[in-house]
Amino acid sequence: MTRWLVDGMNVVGSRPDGWWRDRDGAMRRLVADLDAFAAATAEPVAVVFDGRPRTIESARVDVRFAARRGPNAADDDIAALAAADDDPAALRVVTSDTALAERVAAAGATVVGAGAFRRALDEAQEDGGGARSSPA
């Protein structure tokens, strides 16, 4: 079974829609989209965000915040999760960060670009959230 690990702020930042004016709202919207994706695909999804922890709840998405603050904090957590994964071949890491992509690929995970994944989420919303194929 495919499992998804999402670089949250990388996906949020893949669309210049003014998200920086409402960072909390952008995070919540992404989690809602990921929840719909998880419902449609029945595939487990986790997202890791940078920044201070916020209360963002989801029925289907494991929402995490980087364990430490500072540059690459979420990237380091994502890379550690990929490296510790029991079945990295089934893990899809969503990011467009080149350094992170190299790290998780070295651990055996497949990398899916943030822009392509974001477009797949958008298409699912346009289709009414119905079941569809995964973006990878």
Helices and strands as residue ranges (DSSP letters): E 3-7, H 8-12, G 19-21, H 23-41, E 45-49, E 61-65, H 73-84, G 88-90, E 91-94, H 98-106, E 110-112, H 114-126
